[in-house]
Amino acid sequence: MREVERSFLGLASIHEAAARIRTFGVDGLRVSVSPALAISLIPRALELFRAARPGVHVAIATADSATICKAIASGASDLGLSAAVALPQEVDSELIHTQSAVCVVPTSHRLARKRSVKPADLAGECFISMPSYDIARHAIDRLFLPEIRKLEIETTQASTICVMVARGLGVSVINPLLLKELSLPGVTAIAFKPEIHFRCYVIRARQRPAQALAADFVSAARSAIEEP
């Protein structure tokens, strides 16, 4: 089944490549990214990349970690930026960033003035969570055993979580990179203890020549991360 799936992905990538070459020529870059990184990191990285490589066609697709790895392994994407490496046996990966999670609460919340928040501080709070299959959620949930939160809202997008918190619908624990880009009013970020780490991996294909465009995009992503 896996081999058949890989074959279909490969055929699709051939059709896509042919169409892209007809439209844009040979130069082009296909990047698959995790949804949170697509909002928090990719816009600035793309801005830096296009300054160095003007006119290059770039296609950004968002997907979960497993889909990103499959796309890279099959050749459907040239480069991946992912919060996790779901299929380490099929791709090469490099960790380029790690950052500690923050707790986000409405600015009027009772915890908004605290310097740090621990799980016990969120007892009885409505907690907005990522889906059960999300890797970061697993790490967060382990810290709340036995369960003391109210898991009443679940969504697939971390950006949606931030908007919901701003609306006073609950609290959450998220990747601080999101807040750097969104700058939402009505949301206060507080250090969360014990630390939970959000990571960013570069995903590359194995046994395939390195692409100069991909290397330049990774360099742009590193620069975007390092900016204050």
Salt bridges, closest charged atoms under 4 A:
GLU3 OE2 - ARG6 NH1 2.70
GLU5 OE1 - LYS70 NZ 3.39
GLU47 OE1 - ARG44 NH1 2.84
ASP78 OD1 - ARG30 NH2 2.69
GLU90 OE2 - ARG2 NH1 3.79
GLU90 OE1 - ARG6 NH2 3.72
ASP92 OD1 - ARG206 NE 2.94
GLU94 OE1 - ARG204 NH1 3.15
GLU94 OE2 - ARG222 NH2 2.52
ASP121 OD1 - LYS118 NZ 3.50
GLU125 OE1 - HIS109 NE2 3.04
GLU125 OE2 - ARG110 NE 3.02
ASP141 OD2 - ARG137 NE 2.87
ASP141 OD1 - ARG149 NH2 3.08
GLU147 OE2 - ARG149 NE 2.72
GLU154 OE1 - ARG137 NH1 2.88
GLU195 OE2 - LYS193 NZ 3.50
GLU195 OE1 - HIS197 NE2 3.23
ASP216 OD2 - ARG53 NE 2.66
GLU227 OE2 - ARG44 NH2 2.70
